[in-house]
Amino acid sequence: MTYAAPVLAADVDPASLYEVSTEGTSAQVKAGETGSFVLTIKSKEGAHVSDEAPLRLEVKGTLLTPAKEKLVLSDSVAKKAEGQAFADPRFVVPFTTASAGKGSLDAKLVFFICTEKICARQQKTFSLPVEVL
């Protein structure tokens, strides 16, 4: 007879509980015009982004100026639907450009992903190229 060890919450890789997307971010913007940086955290079934623990998103640009450099959960444009316990955060940060060249958006995201048994701090960094025409 063989016994399988129970799967403990500590055995779950917290990074497998969500996906982060920057889909919708402007890849090309004309000099002097406005683009958008978009970041969405999509939690998987049984998990959610904590609305009690701190969430920070820091955005910086090269050849680009974000409208806001430090964001928190309350800056999310996603709101809970009726009957929904948690909303997946989505941030849309406008940015302006001054001169043509190869710019970039650099972002650092810190948040907590939770299940019924665990809450784990997560940190992700992104560097997205933006061509300024």
Backbone torsions as a table, in degrees:
resi	resn	phi	psi	omega
1	MET	NA	134.3	178.0
2	THR	-115.6	149.2	178.8
3	TYR	-120.0	136.1	175.3
4	ALA	-94.7	137.2	177.5
5	ALA	-68.6	139.5	178.1
6	PRO	-64.0	146.2	177.7
7	VAL	-79.5	119.4	-179.7
8	LEU	-93.6	154.8	179.3
9	ALA	-56.0	-34.2	-178.9
10	ALA	-66.1	-19.8	-179.7
11	ASP	-79.2	-12.0	-178.6
12	VAL	-82.6	128.5	175.5
13	ASP	-77.3	112.9	-177.4
14	PRO	-55.2	-30.5	-179.2
15	ALA	-66.6	-16.4	178.9
16	SER	-85.3	-2.4	-175.4
17	LEU	-92.8	-0.2	-176.6
18	TYR	-158.8	167.6	171.6
19	GLU	-132.3	144.4	176.4
20	VAL	-114.8	132.1	-178.0
21	SER	-126.7	144.1	172.9
22	THR	-114.3	19.1	179.3
23	GLU	-59.3	134.0	-178.4
24	GLY	103.1	-8.6	177.7
25	THR	-71.0	137.9	178.8
26	SER	-65.4	126.5	178.5
27	ALA	-97.1	-24.4	177.9
28	GLN	-136.1	134.1	179.5
29	VAL	-142.1	139.4	176.1
30	LYS	-75.5	142.0	178.8
31	ALA	-54.0	134.6	179.9
32	GLY	87.8	-7.6	-179.9
33	GLU	-102.9	175.7	-176.4
34	THR	-107.4	137.7	173.6
35	GLY	-118.4	-176.4	179.7
36	SER	-135.2	137.5	170.0
37	PHE	-100.9	125.6	-178.2
38	VAL	-120.7	131.7	177.0
39	LEU	-137.2	128.0	179.8
40	THR	-126.5	134.8	172.6
41	ILE	-105.9	116.6	-179.2
42	LYS	-108.2	109.5	179.4
43	SER	-81.7	148.2	179.7
44	LYS	-89.3	167.7	-176.1
45	GLU	-54.1	132.8	179.7
46	GLY	88.3	-2.5	-179.4
47	ALA	-126.7	161.5	175.6
48	HIS	-156.4	157.4	173.7
49	VAL	-81.5	127.4	-177.5
50	SER	-62.4	133.9	174.5
51	ASP	-99.2	5.9	178.1
52	GLU	-108.0	-33.6	178.9
53	ALA	-84.2	156.7	-177.8
54	PRO	-64.6	141.3	171.0
55	LEU	-125.6	129.7	178.7
56	ARG	-131.2	137.9	173.2
57	LEU	-130.4	118.0	178.3
58	GLU	-110.6	128.8	-176.5
59	VAL	-124.1	130.2	176.3
60	LYS	-132.2	157.5	-179.1
61	GLY	-134.5	152.9	170.6
62	THR	-112.1	119.8	-171.6
63	LEU	68.6	5.4	-178.4
64	LEU	-132.0	147.5	177.3
65	THR	-123.8	107.6	177.7
66	PRO	-65.7	144.3	178.1
67	ALA	-64.0	-29.6	178.7
68	LYS	-144.2	132.4	-176.6
69	GLU	-97.4	-25.0	-179.1
70	LYS	-124.3	119.5	-178.6
71	LEU	-121.9	155.0	177.1
72	VAL	-129.5	177.3	-175.5
73	LEU	-55.0	-36.8	-178.5
74	SER	-66.8	-13.3	176.3
75	ASP	-82.9	-6.7	-180.0
76	SER	-63.5	138.7	178.0
77	VAL	-85.8	-10.6	178.5
78	ALA	-84.6	133.5	178.3
79	LYS	-121.4	155.1	179.7
80	LYS	-64.0	136.3	173.1
81	ALA	-80.5	161.4	179.8
82	GLU	-58.1	129.3	179.8
83	GLY	82.6	-2.8	-179.5
84	GLN	-90.2	130.4	-178.6
85	ALA	-75.1	-37.6	-177.1
86	PHE	-138.3	147.1	174.6
87	ALA	-105.8	142.6	173.8
88	ASP	-77.0	122.4	-177.1
89	PRO	-63.0	140.9	175.3
90	ARG	-139.5	126.7	-178.8
91	PHE	-116.3	137.2	174.8
92	VAL	-127.0	113.4	-176.8
93	VAL	-116.7	110.9	175.9
94	PRO	-66.8	148.9	173.6
95	PHE	-139.2	152.1	178.6
96	THR	-111.2	158.2	-179.7
97	THR	-124.1	147.9	-178.8
98	ALA	-109.2	-46.2	-175.6
99	SER	-137.9	158.7	-177.8
100	ALA	-68.8	152.4	177.6
101	GLY	147.7	-173.1	179.2
102	LYS	-95.2	105.8	179.9
103	GLY	-100.2	177.6	175.8
104	SER	-152.7	155.1	172.5
105	LEU	-113.5	126.7	178.3
106	ASP	-116.1	129.8	-177.1
107	ALA	-132.7	144.2	174.5
108	LYS	-125.0	123.6	-176.8
109	LEU	-117.1	129.4	175.3
110	VAL	-128.2	127.1	179.9
111	PHE	-156.5	173.2	177.9
112	PHE	-116.7	127.4	175.2
113	ILE	-101.8	134.7	-173.0
114	CYS	-130.5	152.6	167.8
115	THR	-125.7	-170.6	177.0
116	GLU	-65.2	-23.2	-173.5
117	LYS	-107.9	-25.8	-175.8
118	ILE	-136.7	158.0	165.5
119	CYS	-133.7	123.6	-175.7
120	ALA	-124.9	132.6	178.0
121	ARG	-71.6	133.5	179.5
122	GLN	-124.6	145.1	176.5
123	GLN	-136.1	130.2	179.6
124	LYS	-132.4	144.6	174.2
125	THR	-124.5	148.2	-177.9
126	PHE	-136.1	145.6	170.7
127	SER	-136.2	112.5	-175.2
128	LEU	-113.1	126.9	177.7
129	PRO	-73.4	141.2	175.4
130	VAL	-134.1	121.8	178.7
131	GLU	-88.8	121.5	178.5
132	VAL	-98.5	116.7	-174.6
133	LEU	-90.4	NA	NA
